[in-house]
Amino acid sequence: MGWPVIGGVTLGCFVTNLYYFLGIQDVIFGPVANLVAAVIIFKLRKHCFVGSVLGATSVGLIVGSYLSIVFGFQPAMISDILPVWLAMIVSMVISSLIAVVGIGLPLLLALSRANPTNSQDPIRI
């Protein structure tokens, strides 16, 4: 675990974004977002909830900030309420929080409890 996982997540995001090419911004900044999030989560691994929230928020902020440039459209239902760039950021932050904090963190906690031979420090919220 640790730095090899951070490198793997970053490289995996780069390869995936290169394969599903949405634009050069996604190929560059997507892996940067994952690198930032992975480092935050790793550094705050003793405080899983805080690390997960900050990591997911960083992905939402970084990725959401370039999505309106990549897609270049205005979603009809939110364009009257928020500017497109802000709507993209808000939607990415919310979806990242759901994926990381709402699904990933409970799964991590359940799997860590299911393995009684886990010799690492217990995971705390």
C-alpha positions as CSV (number, residue, x, y, z in Angstrom):
1,M,0.0,0.0,0.0
2,G,1.1,3.6,0.2
3,W,3.1,5.3,-2.5
4,P,2.9,2.4,-5.0
5,V,-0.9,2.5,-4.8
6,I,-0.8,6.3,-5.3
7,G,1.4,5.8,-8.4
8,G,-0.8,3.0,-9.7
9,V,-4.0,5.0,-9.3
10,T,-2.4,8.0,-11.1
11,L,-1.0,5.9,-13.9
12,G,-4.3,4.0,-14.3
13,C,-6.2,7.2,-14.6
14,F,-3.8,8.5,-17.2
15,V,-4.0,5.3,-19.3
16,T,-7.8,5.3,-19.0
17,N,-8.2,8.9,-19.9
18,L,-5.8,8.4,-22.8
19,Y,-7.9,5.5,-24.1
20,Y,-11.3,7.2,-23.6
21,F,-9.9,10.5,-25.0
22,L,-12.2,13.4,-24.0
23,G,-9.5,16.0,-24.6
24,I,-6.0,16.8,-23.6
25,Q,-7.3,18.5,-20.5
26,D,-8.7,15.3,-19.2
27,V,-5.5,13.3,-20.0
28,I,-3.4,15.8,-18.0
29,F,-5.6,17.0,-15.2
30,G,-7.6,13.8,-14.5
31,P,-4.4,12.0,-13.3
32,V,-3.4,15.1,-11.4
33,A,-6.8,15.1,-9.6
34,N,-6.4,11.5,-8.7
35,L,-2.8,12.1,-7.5
36,V,-3.9,14.9,-5.3
37,A,-6.8,12.9,-3.9
38,A,-4.7,9.8,-3.3
39,V,-2.0,11.8,-1.5
40,I,-4.6,13.5,0.7
41,I,-6.2,10.2,1.6
42,F,-2.9,8.6,2.2
43,K,-1.7,11.4,4.5
44,L,-5.0,11.4,6.4
45,R,-5.3,7.6,6.5
46,K,-5.7,7.6,10.3
47,H,-8.7,9.9,9.8
48,C,-10.6,8.1,7.0
49,F,-13.7,10.2,6.9
50,V,-11.9,13.6,6.7
51,G,-9.4,12.2,4.2
52,S,-12.2,10.7,2.0
53,V,-14.2,14.0,2.1
54,L,-11.1,16.1,1.2
55,G,-9.9,13.7,-1.4
56,A,-13.3,13.5,-3.1
57,T,-13.7,17.2,-3.0
58,S,-10.3,17.8,-4.6
59,V,-11.3,15.5,-7.5
60,G,-14.6,17.3,-7.9
61,L,-13.0,20.7,-7.9
62,I,-10.2,19.8,-10.4
63,V,-12.2,17.7,-12.8
64,G,-15.3,19.8,-12.6
65,S,-13.3,22.9,-13.4
66,Y,-12.3,21.6,-16.9
67,L,-15.4,19.6,-17.8
68,S,-17.3,22.7,-19.2
69,I,-14.3,23.3,-21.4
70,V,-14.1,19.7,-22.6
71,F,-17.8,19.3,-23.3
72,G,-18.6,23.0,-24.2
73,F,-22.3,22.8,-23.6
74,Q,-24.8,24.2,-21.2
75,P,-27.1,21.8,-19.4
76,A,-30.6,23.2,-19.8
77,M,-31.9,22.5,-16.3
78,I,-29.1,24.2,-14.4
79,S,-27.8,26.9,-16.8
80,D,-30.4,29.4,-15.5
81,I,-29.4,28.7,-11.8
82,L,-25.6,28.4,-12.0
83,P,-22.9,29.3,-14.5
84,V,-21.9,26.1,-16.4
85,W,-18.4,25.9,-14.9
86,L,-19.8,26.2,-11.4
87,A,-22.6,23.6,-12.1
88,M,-19.9,21.2,-13.4
89,I,-17.8,21.7,-10.3
90,V,-20.8,21.2,-8.0
91,S,-22.0,18.1,-9.8
92,M,-18.5,16.6,-9.8
93,V,-18.0,17.3,-6.1
94,I,-21.4,15.7,-5.2
95,S,-20.8,12.6,-7.4
96,S,-17.3,12.2,-6.0
97,L,-18.6,12.4,-2.4
98,I,-21.2,9.8,-3.2
99,A,-18.7,7.5,-4.8
100,V,-15.8,7.9,-2.3
101,V,-17.6,8.7,1.0
102,G,-21.0,7.1,0.5
103,I,-19.9,3.9,-1.2
104,G,-16.1,3.5,-0.9
105,L,-15.6,4.3,2.8
106,P,-18.4,1.9,4.0
107,L,-16.9,-0.8,1.8
108,L,-13.4,-0.2,3.1
109,L,-14.7,-0.4,6.7
110,A,-16.7,-3.5,6.0
111,L,-13.8,-5.3,4.3
112,S,-11.3,-4.3,7.0
113,R,-13.6,-5.7,9.7
114,A,-14.1,-8.9,7.7
115,N,-10.3,-9.6,7.8
116,P,-9.4,-10.4,11.4
117,T,-5.8,-11.1,10.4
118,N,-5.2,-7.5,9.2
119,S,-2.0,-6.6,11.0
120,Q,-2.2,-2.9,10.1
121,D,-3.6,-0.2,12.4
122,P,-7.4,-0.4,12.7
123,I,-9.2,1.9,10.4
124,R,-11.0,4.8,12.2
125,I,-13.6,7.1,10.9
